[in-house]
Amino acid sequence: MRLAVLLSLMLLASSAVAQEAVDMTPVKKWIALQKDLRTVEADFVQTRSIRALRSPVSSPGKLWLTHTGEIRWEIGVPPKTVFLRRKDTCLLIQPQKQRYTVLSAETDSAFNPQSFPMMELPIASSFADFAKRFEVLQIKPDGKSCQLEFLPREPQARKFLQSIRVQFDTEDGRPHSFEVLTKDGAALKNEFSNVRLNQKLDRAVFDFDLNGYQSDSQK
């Protein structure tokens, strides 16, 4: 009995040492770099994989976001889907169908079921804030790049998320890719290119003329 207890304590101790051995320096630096971000503009290719599809489906897209929480991402050329958030309003717009849906803005969560296909920056106000909201699963530094795999601590998100992976530049913090894996086996990955940081954005990019559009709530 004493031997079993001793072995259990040894395993717990070795597990704690392994967790402490994880070098969080790249993550701390990445979050610190985000304090200087004011705007991000980028092109991306979104690849979606689900069990019902024989092969992944890829689509081009564009992203704009500000440090004050405004975000717009659109997929397709011309856009088939547009996600727009400004202040406390989120819109999911389907230009080809001339329809839109008003979504609830969950400003306390960087990843919610409605907007999780795209990352937000800054991801957290500080490393302490990040550690409070997210659980780090793995960190893989690779030269000037680093892959961070993590999960939100929020119970609702953990019901459907397997993990979230972010690949970022360790020197200036710009994102290389953002991937979401769900528990049903689906995966959605955004690979960024032409990333522009702190460039002046046309404020009109966060507006959308909904004249002639019908709300899904009006069905």
Buried (B, 14 or more C-beta within 10 A) or exposed (E): EEEEEEEEEEEEEEEEEEEEEEEBEBBBBBBEBBEEBEBBBBBBBBBBBEEEEEEEEEBBBBBBBBBEBBBBBBBBEEBBBBBBBBEEEBBBBBBEEEBBEEBEBBEEBBBBEBBBBBBBBBBBEBBEEBBEBBEBBEBEEEEEBBBBBBBBEBEEBEEEBBBBBBBBBBEEBBBBBBBBBBEEEBBBBBBBEEBEBEEEBEEEBBEBEEEEBEEEEEE
